[in-house]
């Protein structure tokens, strides 16, 4: 019986069975360069690494050693002082090293689904991004697994404020903008190719009210930036910039990958970025009790399950 199926029978129990966003993408492409510097291993293992009870660490390491496909939860978290915050971005990345391909599925933050985890909210229906506020990374993992009926192998959580620092560390990003709008920062985001610094990028990925596509538009911009950071990070050779990137990662990223796992990903999984596909989950907006939710139909959930399983089989 799969871990997800078993959990559905015992939802109220805290699971003890023993995954950056942007950072994993940097490290998977550039970790070999990082190994040239003594500070890299310490940054990852001492500052970034944090295991979670909901993922079996030993089992996932075996999958890496055997070159099996991996499912990784990417969490962009909007953290505030005195408040755990909510997950601003949720994506499931699947790495398929056998067919040299990878996939990112974006889950809209307003998706209404069952909360699963060690919290008084366990079993309630709420926005999927609230799972992080209710029970942290563990509850986000369990809720996404339950929603999509998949198993996650790793998570990577990044404070969204750190995204601005990361973009500056790699020298900015270039994006294709399909809307003309002015941000709260006063910057005019014209249609066409834009070269953005960190602060401009953060506003670019957070905007949604000026976009008729709402969350779908924002998720597309997030994926654009992820791809840019991936490409620039993977080809970076500047010693000074590498140290800058390590500082950003250490201060803003948490993952259950340790340094040895990241090196294995570089050796055995780097080819998976040759063919990156993306998919945005869709649904119907509705109001329940005066609160806006996105209702994702069963057939859409089943479609995404099929996409992920096809890459991870």
C-alpha positions in Angstrom: 0.0 0.0 0.0 1.4 3.4 -0.9 2.2 6.0 1.8 -0.5 8.3 0.5 -3.2 5.5 0.5 -2.2 4.5 4.0 -2.4 8.1 5.2 -5.9 8.4 3.9 -6.9 5.7 6.4 -5.2 7.5 9.3 -5.4 11.2 8.6 -5.4 12.3 12.2 -2.0 10.6 13.1 1.3 12.5 13.0 3.4 10.6 10.5 6.8 9.4 11.6 8.0 7.8 8.4 11.4 8.7 7.8 12.8 19.4 -1.9 16.6 26.0 -3.9 13.1 27.1 -5.6 14.5 28.3 -6.9 17.7 27.1 -5.1 17.5 23.5 -6.2 17.6 24.8 -9.7 20.7 26.7 -9.0 22.4 23.9 -7.2 21.3 21.1 -9.6 23.0 23.1 -12.4 25.9 24.6 -10.5 26.7 22.5 -7.5 29.9 21.1 -9.1 31.3 24.7 -9.1 30.3 25.0 -5.5 32.3 22.0 -4.5 35.5 24.0 -5.2 34.8 26.1 -2.1 35.0 24.8 1.4 32.1 26.9 2.6 29.6 25.2 0.3 29.2 22.0 2.2 28.9 23.8 5.5 26.3 26.2 4.1 24.1 23.3 2.9 24.5 20.9 5.7 24.6 23.3 8.6 22.3 26.1 7.5 19.9 24.8 4.8 19.4 21.1 5.6 16.3 20.2 7.6 14.6 16.9 7.4 10.9 16.4 7.8 8.9 13.6 9.4 6.6 13.2 6.3 9.4 12.1 4.0 11.6 9.0 4.4 15.1 10.3 4.0 16.8 6.9 3.6 14.3 5.8 1.0 14.7 8.9 -1.1 18.5 8.6 -0.9 18.2 5.1 -2.3 16.1 6.4 -5.2 18.9 9.0 -6.0 21.6 6.3 -5.9 19.5 4.1 -8.3 18.9 7.0 -10.7 15.1 6.8 -10.3 12.8 9.8 -11.1 12.1 12.2 -8.3 9.2 14.4 -7.2 10.2 17.6 -5.5 7.9 20.2 -3.9 9.0 23.8 -4.5 7.6 26.2 -1.9 8.0 29.9 -2.3 7.0 31.2 1.2 5.9 34.8 2.1 7.3 34.9 5.6 6.7 37.9 7.9 8.0 38.9 11.4 6.0 37.1 14.0 4.1 35.1 11.4 5.0 31.9 9.7 3.3 33.2 6.6 1.8 31.3 3.7 3.1 29.5 0.6 3.1 32.1 -2.1 4.1 29.5 -4.8 3.6 25.8 -4.9 5.1 23.7 -7.7 5.8 20.0 -8.1 9.0 19.4 -10.1 9.6 15.9 -11.5 13.1 15.0 -12.6 13.3 12.1 -15.1 17.0 11.3 -15.7 16.4 8.2 -17.8 14.6 10.2 -20.5 16.6 13.5 -20.0 13.5 15.5 -19.1 11.8 17.4 -16.3 8.5 18.9 -15.6 7.1 21.6 -13.3 3.4 21.6 -12.4 2.1 24.8 -10.8 -0.7 24.5 -8.2 -2.8 27.7 -7.8 -2.5 29.0 -4.2 -6.3 29.4 -3.9 -7.0 25.7 -4.7 -9.6 24.4 -2.2 -8.6 21.0 -0.9 -8.4 18.9 2.3 -5.8 19.9 4.9 -3.7 16.9 6.0 -1.3 16.9 8.9 -0.6 17.4 12.6 -2.9 20.4 13.1 -6.4 21.2 14.4 -7.2 22.0 10.8 -6.5 18.4 9.7 -9.5 17.2 7.6 -10.9 20.7 6.9 -11.3 22.2 3.5 -9.3 25.3 2.8 -6.9 27.0 0.4 -3.9 24.8 -0.3 -1.5 27.7 0.5 -2.9 27.8 4.1 -1.4 24.3 4.8 1.9 26.0 5.4 0.4 28.5 7.8 -1.4 25.7 9.7 1.4 23.1 10.0 4.5 24.3 8.2 6.5 22.4 5.6 5.3 19.0 6.8 1.6 19.9 6.4 2.3 21.4 2.9 3.9 18.1 1.9 1.2 15.9 3.2 -1.6 18.1 1.8 -0.1 18.2 -1.7 0.5 14.4 -1.6 -3.1 13.9 -0.6 -4.4 16.3 -3.2 -2.6 14.8 -6.2 -2.2 11.2 -4.8 1.5 11.3 -5.4 4.6 10.8 -3.2 7.1 13.6 -2.8 10.8 12.8 -2.4 12.3 16.2 -1.5 11.2 19.7 -0.7 12.9 23.1 -1.3 11.5 26.1 0.6 12.6 29.6 -0.2 11.6 32.9 1.4 10.2 34.9 -1.5 12.1 38.0 -0.3 15.3 36.0 -0.9 14.4 35.6 -4.6 15.3 39.3 -5.1 18.7 38.6 -3.6 19.2 35.5 -5.7 18.4 37.4 -9.0 20.9 40.1 -8.1 23.5 37.4 -7.2 23.3 36.0 -10.7 23.4 39.4 -12.4 19.6 39.9 -13.1 17.3 38.1 -15.4 15.8 38.6 -18.8 12.1 37.9 -19.3 9.5 38.1 -22.0 6.6 40.2 -20.7 3.2 40.0 -22.4 1.4 42.7 -20.4 1.9 46.4 -20.1 1.6 47.6 -16.5 3.1 49.8 -13.8 4.1 48.2 -10.5 3.7 49.6 -7.0 7.5 50.2 -7.2 6.8 52.7 -10.0 8.6 50.6 -12.6 6.9 50.4 -16.0 6.8 46.8 -17.1 6.5 47.3 -20.8 5.6 44.5 -23.2 8.5 42.6 -24.7 11.9 41.7 -23.4 12.8 43.1 -20.0 16.1 43.0 -18.1 15.2 43.0 -14.4 17.1 43.3 -11.1 16.1 41.6 -8.0 13.5 44.0 -6.6 11.9 44.4 -10.1 11.8 40.6 -10.5 10.0 40.2 -7.1 7.3 42.6 -8.2 7.1 40.9 -11.6 6.4 37.4 -10.1 4.0 38.7 -7.4 1.7 40.7 -9.6 -1.7 39.2 -10.3 -4.4 41.8 -10.0 -3.4 43.6 -13.2 -3.3 40.2 -15.0 -6.7 38.9 -16.3 -5.3 35.4 -15.9 -4.9 35.9 -12.1 -2.9 33.2 -10.5 -2.2 31.4 -13.8 -0.4 34.5 -15.1 1.6 34.9 -11.9 2.6 31.2 -12.0 3.8 31.6 -15.6 6.0 34.5 -14.6 7.4 32.5 -11.7 8.3 29.7 -14.1 10.0 32.2 -16.5 12.2 33.5 -13.6 13.0 29.9 -12.4 14.2 29.0 -15.9 16.3 32.2 -16.1 17.9 31.6 -12.7 18.5 28.0 -13.7 20.2 28.9 -16.9 22.4 31.7 -15.4 23.2 29.7 -12.3 24.2 26.7 -14.3 26.7 28.6 -16.4 28.2 30.9 -13.7 31.9 30.9 -13.1 32.6 34.1 -11.0 34.1 33.3 -7.6 32.6 36.5 -6.1 29.1 35.7 -7.4 29.3 32.1 -6.1 30.0 33.4 -2.6 27.1 35.8 -3.0 24.8 33.0 -4.1 25.8 30.8 -1.1 25.0 33.6 1.3 21.6 34.0 -0.2 20.9 30.3 -0.1 22.1 29.9 3.4 19.9 32.8 4.7 16.7 32.0 2.7 16.5 28.3 1.8 15.5 25.2 3.7 15.6 21.7 2.1 15.8 18.1 3.2 18.6 17.6 0.7 22.1 17.4 2.2 25.3 18.3 0.2 25.9 14.7 -0.8 22.5 14.4 -2.4 23.0 17.6 -4.3 26.2 16.3 -5.7 24.5 13.1 -6.8 21.8 15.2 -8.5 24.5 17.1 -10.4 26.2 13.9 -11.5 23.1 11.8 -12.4 20.2 14.2 -12.9 21.7 17.4 -14.6 20.6 16.0 -18.0 17.0 16.2 -16.9 17.0 20.0 -17.4 17.6 19.6 -21.2 13.9 19.2 -21.8 11.8 21.2 -19.2 8.0 21.2 -19.6 5.6 23.2 -17.5 1.9 22.9 -16.7 -0.5 25.1 -14.9 -3.4 23.5 -13.1 -6.8 25.1 -13.8 -10.2 25.3 -12.1 -13.3 27.5 -11.5 -13.3 30.4 -9.2 -16.1 30.5 -6.6 -17.0 32.1 -3.3 -17.8 30.0 -0.2 -18.8 31.9 3.0 -17.6 35.1 1.3 -14.1 33.7 0.6 -12.7 33.2 -2.9 -11.5 29.7 -3.7 -10.5 27.8 -6.9 -12.4 24.6 -7.3 -10.2 22.2 -9.3 -12.4 19.5 -11.0 -11.6 15.8 -10.5 -10.7 15.4 -14.1 -8.1 18.1 -13.9 -6.6 16.5 -10.8 -6.5 13.1 -12.6 -4.9 14.7 -15.6 -2.1 16.1 -13.4 -1.7 12.8 -11.6 -1.2 11.2 -15.1 1.4 13.9 -16.1 3.4 13.4 -12.9 3.2 9.6 -13.0 4.2 9.5 -16.7 7.4 11.3 -15.8 8.1 9.4 -12.7 7.3 5.9 -13.9 
